[in-house]
C-alpha cells in the first residue's frame, strides 16, 4: 500500500489525489445524485487505485440506505464496475481507449474521457459467481482475460441517519470490517468531501471525523449528504509485462442529515 496515491470515482464524477496510506482528508467538488422523497438513484462510492500500473479495474458491491417519509429506512443493493487505462505506468497519464471492456460478460459503456463504466440499468453483474475481466486491448493496452479470485471485503456495521456537527463522528470499524486491505470513511455533502483512510487488516476500532472538520458544513435536512464506509482489497496482475490493478470493494452508503 505504499504507493496508494489516487482515488477515482467511477463515471468520472470526481478525481481525488492522495499521497500515502496515512489517514487523509481531501476536499473537492463532487457530482452526486440527490435523493428524492421517492426512490433516489444510489450514489457512486469512491474507488481507490494503486500505482504503478497501466490500468485499474474495480468491482464494487454497494448497499445504499436512505429514509423514505412514512415508509422509513429503505435499502438499494447494486453492483458497479469501472475501468480506466493509461498510456504510462504511473496511473496519471492520458486515459486511453482500450477497446471493449467487460466483467462477467457485461460490456461496459465507454465515456467521453475513455474511462469505462458498467451499464447503469444493470444492478447485478454476477459478482456472487466471481469477477472475470476481459479487455480487447488497444493503444498500448494488451488483451486482458483476468479472473479476480478471493472474496469481497465486508462491512457489517450500521451507519447513522443524522450527524451532529458539534460532536466527533465515530463509526464502528474493527471487527465490523472483514477481508479488507484498507478501509475509507467518507462524508460527501454539497461541495465538500471528507475522507479518512485506515488499514483494513486489522481495522481500528473506530473511524473518526472530528467536530472541528464537521463544524463548517452546511446543514442538510433532506438526506442528501452521503456517509460511506468503503473497505477494499486488491491484486496486481501483470499482463504482457504491464501491471494492472484489480479491486474488489464493498461500499456501505447512507443518505444522512447534518445538523
LINWOLIN-V153286 format. One line per field, one symbol per residue. phi: phi as a letter, one per 40 degrees, with the letter a starting at -180 (. if undefined). Layout:
phi: ???
//
This chain:
phi: .cbcaabbcdggcabbbbbaccdbbbbabcbbcccbcbbcccccccbcbbbcababbbbbbbbbbacbdgchcbbbbabbbaaabbcabbgbcccbcbgcbabfgccccccccgcbbcdccbbbbgccbhbbcbbcgifgcccbbbbccgcccbbbcbccbabcccbccbbcbfccbbgbcaabbbbbafbbbbbbbbcbbccccabbbcdcccdccccbbbgccbbbbbcababbcbbfgbcbbbbbbbbcbbcbcbb
//
